[in-house]
Amino acid sequence: ADSGCTGHFLRIDSHCINKIPTTNGIPVRLPNGTIIRSTHTALLDLPTLPLAARQAHIFPDLQSSALISIGQFCDQGYEARFTKETVGIMNHETVLLQGARGHRTGLW
């Protein structure tokens, strides 16, 4: 989960559906200054969520992990709840997605 990520950015091996190559991929600047470009669009495999909440970009050069955009979910009317140990994407009181906070990194 990434509260600073503008979209869902997936690795090439991330689980997703409707993977479509793109010739006009979006550029993203990494913390080290390197710019990577997406090669595909795809959808998160969460069919109960609206299409706009599921749209993703695939970056083969993304090395460490996929980035799931908290903002993209919130823009679609969902709520993010962070606790000491977990993060949840909520629809009213229903948990749609939940993740754990990494003890080594302190990130959700």
Secondary structure, 3 states (H helix, E strand, C coil): CECCCCCEEECCCCCCEEEEECCCCCEEECCCCCEEECCEEEECCCCCCCHHHHEEEECCCCCCCCECEHHHHHHCCCEEEECCCEEEEEECCEEEEEEECCCCCCCC
